[in-house]
Amino acid sequence: MNNDRVGLEIEELEEVEIEECARRGKEAPRAKRYVIRIDKERKVVTKAEITGREILSLVGKTPEQFKLYQHKRGMQPSRIEPDEVVNLRAPGVERFSTMPKDTTEGRETATLRHEFSLPESDEQYLDGLDLPWETVVDGGSQWLIIHKWKVPTGYNHSFVSLALLIPPSYSDAQIDMVYFNPALQRRDGRAIGALSTQHITVGGSRQEWQRWSRHRTGSNPWRPGVDDVASHLGLVDEWLRREFEKG
């Protein structure tokens, strides 16, 4: 019995660098110790599951004064709540960063508009991004607006507001294209194709947005019941990065 069991046991390593596993696109193996990076500090923990509060405490910080963000390979940073459990072995977990809490945050959130509701799963996803977002009705059009969206390197802005036109029959009907404010340009001076202007009224203010005419292909159609705000934002990120593959 013992021989069979020993053969099935998974080898446990002494120590694993979480960031290195993410770079290689690998899930972190089981280990006695996990090395994680928080801001610029490297810390060692002896368990694979740890709360946000515990991660902050490793660098002498508390949830009352600091926010914690998890960075996954190729994804937007996501905020980790104090009692939220992080699995360090999950694929893509790269590192963590902290940010002092801003005393003006409550006032900023109060100004956001929610003039129509999205499906619960979409709103939970948006809340998880920890970025300010709002829903706006302009005439007969419904807009989802996400602020402080991080843009890949190479553009004239590092952060922009992003708008998605939400069709009345969403999510059976697809979300198409994307809109940015302020307008994006390539820093190398090369032109970005298929751009135009879209005006959106937000809180009584008529704003000019940059429309990127980018669409799904026949081999990558909208999948009702599968695709949603999250999957479309993944496509938006791909469009932004693909722009530089043209040279």
Secondary structure in CASP SS format (residue, H / E / C, confidence):
PFRMAT SS
TARGET T0000
AUTHOR 0000-0000-0000
METHOD secondary structure of the structure
MODEL  1
M C 1.00
N H 1.00
N H 1.00
D H 1.00
R H 1.00
V H 1.00
G H 1.00
L H 1.00
E C 1.00
I C 1.00
E C 1.00
E C 1.00
L E 1.00
E E 1.00
E E 1.00
V E 1.00
E E 1.00
I H 1.00
E H 1.00
E H 1.00
C H 1.00
A H 1.00
R H 1.00
R C 1.00
G C 1.00
K C 1.00
E C 1.00
A C 1.00
P C 1.00
R C 1.00
A E 1.00
K E 1.00
R E 1.00
Y E 1.00
V E 1.00
I E 1.00
R E 1.00
I E 1.00
D C 1.00
K C 1.00
E E 1.00
R E 1.00
K E 1.00
V E 1.00
V E 1.00
T C 1.00
K C 1.00
A C 1.00
E E 1.00
I E 1.00
T E 1.00
G H 1.00
R H 1.00
E H 1.00
I H 1.00
L H 1.00
S H 1.00
L H 1.00
V C 1.00
G C 1.00
K C 1.00
T C 1.00
P C 1.00
E C 1.00
Q C 1.00
F E 1.00
K E 1.00
L E 1.00
Y E 1.00
Q E 1.00
H E 1.00
K E 1.00
R C 1.00
G C 1.00
M C 1.00
Q C 1.00
P C 1.00
S E 1.00
R E 1.00
I E 1.00
E C 1.00
P C 1.00
D C 1.00
E C 1.00
V E 1.00
V E 1.00
N E 1.00
L C 1.00
R C 1.00
A C 1.00
P C 1.00
G C 1.00
V E 1.00
E E 1.00
R E 1.00
F E 1.00
S E 1.00
T E 1.00
M E 1.00
P E 1.00
K C 1.00
D C 1.00
T C 1.00
T C 1.00
E H 1.00
G H 1.00
R H 1.00
E H 1.00
T H 1.00
A H 1.00
T C 1.00
L C 1.00
R C 1.00
H E 1.00
E C 1.00
F C 1.00
S C 1.00
L C 1.00
P C 1.00
E H 1.00
S H 1.00
D H 1.00
E H 1.00
Q H 1.00
Y H 1.00
L H 1.00
D H 1.00
G H 1.00
L H 1.00
D C 1.00
L C 1.00
P C 1.00
W E 1.00
E E 1.00
T E 1.00
V E 1.00
V E 1.00
D E 1.00
G C 1.00
G C 1.00
S E 1.00
Q E 1.00
W E 1.00
L E 1.00
I E 1.00
I E 1.00
H E 1.00
K E 1.00
W E 1.00
K E 1.00
V C 1.00
P C 1.00
T C 1.00
G C 1.00
Y E 1.00
N C 1.00
H C 1.00
S C 1.00
F E 1.00
V E 1.00
S E 1.00
L E 1.00
A E 1.00
L E 1.00
L E 1.00
I E 1.00
P C 1.00
P C 1.00
S C 1.00
Y C 1.00
S C 1.00
D C 1.00
A C 1.00
Q C 1.00
I C 1.00
D C 1.00
M C 1.00
V E 1.00
Y E 1.00
F E 1.00
N E 1.00
P C 1.00
A C 1.00
L C 1.00
Q C 1.00
R E 1.00
R C 1.00
D C 1.00
G C 1.00
R C 1.00
A C 1.00
I C 1.00
G C 1.00
A C 1.00
L E 1.00
S E 1.00
T E 1.00
Q E 1.00
H E 1.00
I E 1.00
T E 1.00
V E 1.00
G C 1.00
G C 1.00
S E 1.00
R E 1.00
Q E 1.00
E E 1.00
W E 1.00
Q E 1.00
R E 1.00
W E 1.00
S C 1.00
R C 1.00
H C 1.00
R C 1.00
T C 1.00
G C 1.00
S C 1.00
N C 1.00
P C 1.00
W C 1.00
R C 1.00
P C 1.00
G C 1.00
V C 1.00
D C 1.00
D C 1.00
V H 1.00
A H 1.00
S H 1.00
H H 1.00
L H 1.00
G H 1.00
L H 1.00
V H 1.00
D H 1.00
E H 1.00
W H 1.00
L H 1.00
R H 1.00
R H 1.00
E H 1.00
F H 1.00
E H 1.00
K H 1.00
G C 1.00
END
